[in-house]
């Protein structure tokens, strides 16, 4: 069985032709720490002659330095590529390795066993067709075996090879093998695996890796390499309805408008009727464009460029589908999520998701339950912590085209990204839409203040700028609003003078009118807070009682008094509008600071001494305080 | 219905990645090293955006010690209307007279290549640099994501990489940060050669065997490419039938004796070989984790 990768060919052209017909199988190895995953892959590479002499020489060198096998070659060092991994003798991140046989090319993702690196294991599993689950024969089925098998199943892998490893350490005992296999089959009974092939191996000694071992005469199945070479992995994506997420609109000139993307299922030909989702507009494919000449047909897996007969609006993130079998469209889903960040998933918080070529905002509206990966029991929960799996309802800020994950991996899988750190914090699989395409009634959803605000990535608040005329309230408020807008925050400014021109143009300056003026502005601010906005109000509002009225209209923490504190001398010396002059001349009555009192706030949330701070610095201080209080997301 | 071969699938994956970069990054660039992997990458980019032009420039970080035939091959691209080629040289390094003979391969590579690359990325404010690295080349590359995040200081943190699921790439970064993108991560050296053969892709003639003047040093055959190569006493360039499996700075890249003068002969030779392609490169052998360290510092 030496001849796996050694070239057997009469002439190179024949050889190349046969190479070009090879299929591709992607698989992962997973299991608990020290089960021997990396050693097995090292062994596969070595046995299939994928290790060159110079690599072997450096491997021998490193085996002496870091190896755990005495004078023997430590194959794990071949795959544990990071310095920290070799030093610690563990796998931290997924490594991709390549080897081939006469029939197939293989891409292997060697995934870490430690629980803290589960997210890296999921990374490897998401693109695999088959999983090798390693079990240490001495230890049997462990928590990590269960966790990894569950994730493998969740991500839609349907073929499992159960490598019961280190058989040399249990004297190649059949009873041990049988017991572990029975336990695993029992545990994985409802994982939806189409096949579980168990093989007793010793990755270290090479038993049943490329050839059947004399030391396990009781095992009548194939050795691992032969099994990988022949296992039928039926991908039916090619036979499914046509789907192509549009990645790129190709418009090199006015005469050409092509839609570029990778076909994730089905096939497409010129003349086929297609529908763009979520818009629902239909057209026909006019060409399947490729460099070197148009294609007759584009098939699942290919990256193509399509042109359409009609000028319909299609942009990046839309999905082109078979017109008669379109994908579903919705903005609310039930999904299964695996959380991959140290910061827990919080319902109501706004995240970014990426699905196909679409990025949009998402929040979890409700956590249905959490799943215990060992028992698979459903537990009540409000959040998901690192490595936890849960079923949740999610709401997006727009409609997207999708298929359930179990029908189409690439139409129903999404990643979750933190808006502040940009880290990938979770993965999700769509189970179904909460609003069925066939059902025109929208599922009732409580759109709350929290929901509206979190979709804007902020917490609503009223910033009530109070102070003497000419203190700089509007100037500072204006700069603060510009800063917030630049940060992508949603704001509105209510300016005293402007409101008096419209909403309050029926009010004068009597005490009663002043109170009514404040009340109306307070009510408008409250509605805006309910809409999730950051409201900047720039009002002299000289009386504490009035300001207290507004404070009481909203919830605690939603009213911030910003005292724009300038001395009367300073304000009067600025006198931008010439009002102090008029008031001094007696032309204006009841002017605050001259012949009407100003009651300074006793405990303002923010105190800006504008005699000392210039407007820019004052605005900086406001932003800093908002951010520190967590009102700007994060 | 047509069934896709493994090369078809690799090609489709690479094109998908290239389009994601173009669609989601503000200012991407494709690193062009003139080698065979760069030739394949360029071909894939042409295919990805056909019939339009490639929507990002190519960047060659010139260490001034490349083979002359590489530079001639590169300069031919300047006439190609579909591509926009930028060349950057670390002028500080040139002024200090940095070179592999005077300063050693390690310092030369760091100054002229790694620092030069960082200078160019900062100068043009590129937020994504597409490279032709493959996971089968080296152990630390096997661990790297396709969209590989870099801090504002261009550093790679191998222990804290973003999970990369399905073909959904997280392309979001903050101002100053960047990504390195490796569209041919999943290709092997054999895949590259088969694809060059299948697609008839133009490569630098140095890959093909020819009579060339070389000297032997520390077991490596070094091409006498110009008169900057200091000859040891008694050292005489000898004519040998050689070719190169990889291309880099000529004093740091060893030739192999070979008679392979066509693509198919190269593939045939490769199938029978027992050493890896990086063996001819001095840079990898300094320390076991030298590539990982260089990558953390900003090397591609």
Interface residues (C-beta under 8 A of the other chain):
Chain A: X7 X12 X13 X15 X16 X19 X20 X21 X22 X23 X24 X52 X53 X54 X55 X58 X61 X62 X65 X78 X79 X80 X81 X82 X83 X84 X86 X92 X93 X94 X95 X96 X97 X98 X100 X105 X107 X119 X120 X122 X123 X126 X127 X238 X247 X248 X250 X251 X252 X256 X258 X260 X261 X262 X267 X289 X290 X291 X297 X299 X300 X301 X302 X303 X305 X316 X340 X352 X354 X355 X356 X357 X409 X410 X413 X414 X415 X417 X422 X423 X424 X427
Chain B: X1 X2 X3 X4 X5 X6 X7 X8 X9 X10 X11 X12 X13 X15 X16 X19 X20 X22 X23 X46 X47 X48 X49 X50 X51 X52 X53 X135 X136 X138 X139 X140 X141 X142 X143 X158 X159 X161 X162 X163 X164 X165 X166 X167 X168 X169 X170 X172 X173 X174 X185 X186 X188 X190 X194 X197 X198 X264 X265 X267 X268 X271 X272 X273 X274 X275 X276 X279 X288 X289 X292 X293
